[in-house]
Amino acid sequence: MKKSTEDLVREIDELKSELRQMKEIVGMLFNMVVDSETDDEEDFLGFPELGSGETPRFNT
């Protein structure tokens, strides 16, 4: 199956486009993981047994 130069150029352009899309997806997934880790750290605040060192105080 012999491809013309135009076909090869078109295929390369499509592959470049797909690669750009994959990079965007990986970037979004990376940001989600980093944000998730930050949220997890914030969830531990106020719980000394989990390492925050602060004692929760309740209004009585």
N, C-alpha and C positions, 0 to 999 in steps of 0.2 A: 504494500500500500504506500504509494509515493504521494507525499504532500507537497503542494506548491508553497512558495515562499509566503504568499499572502495567507494561506491557511496556517502556517507556522506562526506568523506574526499575530494573527487573530488568537490562536491558542495561547501564545505567550501573554497577550494582553488579558485574556480571561483568567489565566493562572495568577497574574499579578493582582487582579481584582479580588480573586478568592483569597489570596495571601493577605491583602489589606483587611478584608473582612475578618479573617481568622485572628489577625493581630488585634483588631478592635475587640473581638470577643474575649480573647485572653486578657487584654487590659481591663475589661469590665469585670471579669471573674476575679482577677487579682485584686481590684479595688474592693469587690464584695468581701473577699477573704480578709483583707486588711481592716476594713470597716467592722467586720464581724468580730475580729480579735479585739479591737478597740472597745466595742460595745460590751464584750464579755468582761473586760477589765473593769469597766464602769459598773457592771452588775454586781461586782464583788464589794464595792464600797459600802461601808456600814456593817459589814460582817467580819468581826475580828477573827473568828475562827478560820477565815479564808485569807487573812493576811493584811487587812487594811489598817489594823491597829486602832481603830476608832470604835467606841462603844455606842451602840444606838441608844438614844434617849427618847422616852415616851412622855407625852404630856399626861400628868396625873392630877 
